[in-house]
């Protein structure tokens, strides 16, 4: 066996941690498909009976749900339906940041060493770019609706990105979409309860959220070319290799 082959071969503990990460991802996907989700009315009654501990448990549950392939949009809307706009926002934003922290940490502990050992020159340069521009990379990713929340968290942990950059980019990038989705959920909940005043008060932040989201999308379109230019500077073309 050559020296290069020994370098790219994973030690048993590293391979075991990478396999465990894959198993956890598959288990999360399976649970998302087979678990029977309780209805909104049932959850509201449970929260009323449980008191503050129930709300703390819901926040933790929302954070854990982000580790599975569960659409975060649905979680934010659910928070708005259950707790109204401000209460839903107090649930959805912290749970999103906690979920980002959990996904990042899980991937960093279980998969980072495998990526470091198996990465080629191009991947190493991309890894260095994420390390240097982590906040911008996460911010743009969080503002892109088609990118799954979970994969962004895991990708950050697998790269050399700093934890603080990941959390800062996540907190800022999640805010516009979370405000919008929670406002939608709060409007649906208020309409279902027949509370016209609450519905009217919810439509105001919903309108502001739409304006904030439009502004964030505009900023993302302006920031993306700068990010691509920096990447082209950091990554030489294949002809130069």
C-alpha positions, 0 to 999 in steps of 0.5 A: 500500500502506497503512502498516498493510499494510507493517507486516504484510508480512514481509520476505523474510529473515523469510519465508524463515526461517519457511518453513525452520522449516516445512520442518524440521517436515515433514521431521521428521514424514516421517523419523519415519514412514519411518526403520527403528528398530533393535531393542532388542537391536541397540541394546544390542549397539551400545552395549556395543561403542561404550562411553562414546561410544555412550552420549553418542551415544544421549543426543544422539540422544534429544534430537534425536528430540524435535524430530520428532513422536516421542512422548517417552513412547516415548523415555523407556521406551526409555531405561529398557529399554536402561539400567535405571532410574537409567541410563535416568533419566540419559539421559531427563531431560538429553535432554529438557531438551536437546531443549526447548532445541533446539526453543526455540532453533530456533523463536526464531531462525526464527519469532519475528520473523514472529510479532512482525510478524503478531501482533494485539493479543490475541496480543501480550497473550498473548505478554506473559502468557507472558513474565511467567509463563513458568515456570508456563505451561511447567510446566503444559504439560509436566504435561499428557500430551496436549500434544506435547513438540515443540509446547510447545518451539516455542511457547515459542520463538515467544513472548516467553518467556525461555529460562531460564523455559522450561528451568526449567519443562521440567526440573521438569515433565518429571520426574514423567512421565519417572521413571514412563516410565523405570521402566516401561521398566526393568521391561520390560527387567528382566523380559525379562532374567529378573533378578528382583532388578533387577525388584523394585528397579525396582518401588520407584521405579515406585511412587514415580513413580506417587505423584509423578505423582499429586501433580503432577497434583493440583498442576496442577489447583490451579494451572490456575485461578490461571493462567486468572484471571491470563490473564483479567486480562491479556486484556480481553474482546472487548467492551472492545476 
